[in-house]
């Protein structure tokens, strides 16, 4: 438990209007500290309200009931960075959303994505050092538009990388957000 203010009662801290207490050593009671009593990761939170959309043709922003918060954040980040339209709007060919990496070892990682445009023909996966950025395509042939994961191999242990997924529709390409990982130590 963490609280924005601290009411010390001997060795206990408590949040105002809350009967819960924890030892002060586990609670950050400094000014500007965490306000949440509990932290939930974005990948475990879904939007449960009614599906809504806004925008005109070619610039539709749509949030679906059940859509994951991390996918919504990625979608909005792309829209802030690139504007609403080609590659970002829901009603045109767009980049995949909900891009993440799992099964990271010292030499491999699996990049996973969702939120795929119905207009996507295929995907490509790219890898780069964190800095300087220099993208290298990882797949040797196009990744089917029904495949939503790709295993990246040949990575160096204890090294940071950028990964992204590019969706292709004819000659048009749309880049996902760039996810940054660090491989495990050998």
N, C-alpha and C positions, 0 to 999 in steps of 0.2 A: 504494500500500500504506500502510496506517495501522496502528499498533500501540499497545497499551495501555501498554507500557513501552518504554523506549528503551535499547538497548545501543550506545553510540557506539563505532564503530571508525573512527577518523580522521573522514572526512566522510560516513560511511555510518551508517544506522540499521538495525537488524534486530529482528524479533520473536523472543522466546524460542522455542526448539524449532522454528525455521524458518530455513532457509538463505537465504531470499530477502532481499535488501537493496535499498534505494533511497537516493538522495541525501537527506540530512536535510531539505533545503529542501522536499521533497515529502511529508514524513512529519510528522504532528503527534504529537510524543512527549511532550506535556505530560500531567500527571496528569488522569485523567478523559477522555482523548481517545477518539476512535473506536476500537472494538475490532475492527472487521471488516477483513479483508484485501481484501475486494471488496464492493461495494454492488450489489444487484439491486433494481430497482424492483418494487413490489407488482403492478403490472399485467402483469408478465411472469412471475409466479410462480403456479403452480397447486398445489392440494392433490392429491397423488398417492396418498394412502392409500385405504383402503377407505371407501366411503360409510358414514356413521354418522348416527344420530339419537337424540335423547333428548326426553322430555316426553310428556305425555298429550294427548288430543284437544283441539285449539284452542290448544296451547302447544308444538307440535313445533319443535325446532331441528334442522335437517338440513344436513349438509355433504356435498356430492357429490364423488366422484372427478372430478378435472378442473376443479372450481370455482376461479375466480380468487381469489387472496388478497385483492385489494382489494374484491371483492364480499362475501367473508366478513367482512372488517373493517367494511364498511358495515352489513351485516346485524346484526352484534353491537353496533355503536354504536347502532343504532335500538332494539335490545332493551334495552340499558343505559338509554337515555334514556326509553323508553316502556313498558318491561316486555315480557314475552313474552305474546303473545296477538293480539288484533285488530290488524292492520296490520304485525305483525312475525313471527308464527309462519309456518312453511312450509305448514301444512295449512289455513290460512284465507286470505281475501283479504289481501294484504300489499302494501306499498310496493315499487316496483322497486328492485333492488340493482344494483351495478356502474354507478353513474351517473358520467359524466365528460363533459368538454367537449373538443372538438377543433376544428381549423380556425378558431382565433381570429384575427380581423383587427381593424382599427381600428373597424369598424362592425358586424361580424357574428360569430356563434359557433354551432357545432352542438352541442347537448346530446344525449348518447347514453345509453341505459340497457339493462339486461337483467334477468335474475332476475325475470321477470314472473309474477305469480300467474295461474293458469288461470281464476280467477274474475273477473279484471279485464274490465270492459266497454269502457273507453276511458281515455285519458290527457289531462291538461292540463299545460301548462308555464307556470311562473311565474318572473318576474324582479323583483329588488329592488335598490336601492342597498345597499351593505354596511351602511351606517348613515345614517339611521334605516331600519329594515326596514319596507318597505311593498310588499307583493306585488301585482304586476299580471299578469293572465293574458295570455299571449302568443299563444295560438292562438285563432282566431275560431270554430272549430268543433271538436268532439271529435276527438282523434287516435286512430285505429284501434288496437285492442288488439294488432294484428300489426305496427304501426309502432314502431320502436325508436330513432328519431332525429327531431330537430326543429331547424330553422334559425331562430335568433333574429336579428332585424335591427334597424336603427335605433339601435344602441349608439353611445355617444360614445367617441372615441379616448382612450386612456390613462386609462381609468376602471375602477374595480373594481365588480363586480356579484356578487349571489347568484343562483343558479338552482336550481330544484327541479322534480321531476316528481311530479304527483299522480295516483295510480291511482284509478279510480272503479268501484265495484260497486254498482249501484242508487243509493242515496243515500249509501252509505258511501264516504268518501275516505280515502286513506292517502298521506301525504307521504314522499317520499324524503329522503335526506340532502340538505343544501344544499351545493352546490359553489360555490366562490368563484373567480372569474376576474378578470383584468385585461386589457382590450383593448390592442391594439398602439397605439403612437403613430402619429399621422397622417403 
